[in-house]
């Protein structure tokens, strides 16, 4: 295992998700909302799948959620991610239709519905929302 392997980082200049990553750089969690019908646009996209509007904005989210699901990875697939680690899927408290992924080191004892709080991991000019149990 190469301990110096760089972490993988997301592309932050995508037309549909760029605003999410720009807010994350400021350590703010946001969701995309339709200006016309107020639908949550998740996965983020330029148009509303409900009313067809092309007008939307990024709205701050609380950064609180509940653990929806998780899996613990025990077989290393990349040298930058030592095992074990746990991938969590968190349902946002103020937008329950939005679920975001995160990474926890190790194999913590978790339970569905457990309260979670966002924090931001700063890597190579990118801030990645991560989650921790409250």
C-alpha positions in Angstrom: 0.0 0.0 0.0 1.3 3.4 -1.0 0.5 5.8 1.9 1.5 8.8 -0.2 -1.2 8.1 -2.9 -3.2 11.2 -3.5 -6.9 11.3 -2.6 -9.4 11.4 -5.5 -11.2 14.7 -5.9 -14.4 15.5 -7.8 -14.6 17.7 -10.8 -15.9 21.0 -9.5 -16.5 22.9 -12.8 -19.5 20.9 -14.0 -22.4 23.1 -15.2 -25.0 21.4 -13.0 -23.0 20.8 -9.8 -20.5 23.6 -9.9 -22.6 25.8 -7.5 -22.6 22.9 -5.0 -18.8 22.7 -5.0 -18.4 26.5 -4.9 -20.6 26.6 -1.7 -18.7 23.7 -0.2 -15.4 25.6 -0.7 -17.0 28.2 1.6 -18.0 25.3 4.0 -21.6 25.8 3.2 -24.0 23.0 2.3 -26.6 23.9 -0.4 -29.3 22.2 -2.5 -30.6 23.3 -5.9 -34.2 24.6 -5.9 -36.5 25.6 -8.7 -37.4 29.3 -8.7 -40.9 28.6 -10.2 -42.3 25.7 -8.2 -39.8 25.4 -5.4 -39.0 21.7 -6.2 -35.7 20.4 -4.9 -33.6 19.6 -7.9 -31.5 16.6 -6.8 -29.5 15.4 -8.5 -28.7 19.0 -9.4 -29.6 20.0 -12.9 -30.3 23.1 -15.0 -34.0 22.5 -15.5 -36.9 21.5 -13.2 -38.3 18.0 -14.0 -41.7 19.0 -12.5 -42.5 22.3 -14.1 -39.9 22.6 -16.9 -38.4 25.9 -15.6 -34.8 26.6 -16.4 -34.6 29.1 -13.5 -33.1 27.8 -10.2 -30.9 28.8 -7.3 -28.7 27.2 -4.6 -30.3 27.3 -1.2 -28.4 26.8 2.1 -29.2 23.6 3.9 -28.8 23.1 7.7 -26.1 20.5 7.5 -28.0 18.2 9.7 -29.4 14.8 8.7 -30.1 11.3 9.6 -28.2 8.2 8.6 -30.2 6.5 5.9 -27.8 3.6 5.0 -24.1 2.6 5.1 -21.6 -0.1 4.2 -18.2 -0.9 5.5 -15.5 -1.5 2.9 -12.9 -4.1 3.9 -11.3 -4.8 0.6 -8.9 -2.0 -0.5 -9.7 -0.7 -4.0 -7.4 2.3 -4.1 -4.1 3.0 -2.2 -5.4 6.4 -0.9 -8.3 4.7 1.0 -7.0 2.3 3.6 -9.5 -0.2 4.9 -11.7 -0.5 6.8 -13.8 2.6 6.0 -17.5 3.2 6.0 -19.5 4.9 3.2 -22.6 6.6 4.7 -25.7 7.8 2.9 -27.3 10.7 4.9 -30.8 12.1 4.4 -30.9 15.8 4.9 -33.1 17.0 7.8 -34.5 20.0 6.0 -34.8 18.3 2.6 -35.5 14.6 3.2 -35.6 13.9 -0.5 -31.9 14.7 -0.7 -29.4 12.0 0.3 -25.7 12.7 0.2 -22.7 10.4 0.6 -19.8 10.6 3.0 -16.8 8.7 4.3 -16.1 7.6 7.9 -12.7 6.0 8.8 -12.9 2.6 10.3 -16.0 0.5 11.0 -18.0 2.4 13.6 -21.2 1.0 15.1 -24.0 2.8 13.4 -27.8 2.6 13.4 -30.4 3.8 10.8 -31.8 7.2 11.7 -28.8 8.2 13.8 -28.4 12.0 13.7 -25.5 13.2 11.5 -23.7 16.6 11.1 -21.8 17.8 8.0 -18.2 18.9 8.2 -15.9 19.9 5.3 -12.7 18.0 4.3 -10.3 20.4 2.5 -8.3 18.6 -0.2 -6.2 20.2 -2.9 -8.4 23.2 -3.4 -11.6 21.3 -3.1 -13.8 21.1 0.0 -15.8 17.8 0.3 -18.8 17.6 2.5 -18.4 14.7 4.9 -20.6 13.4 7.8 -20.1 12.5 11.4 -22.4 11.0 13.9 -23.8 13.5 16.5 
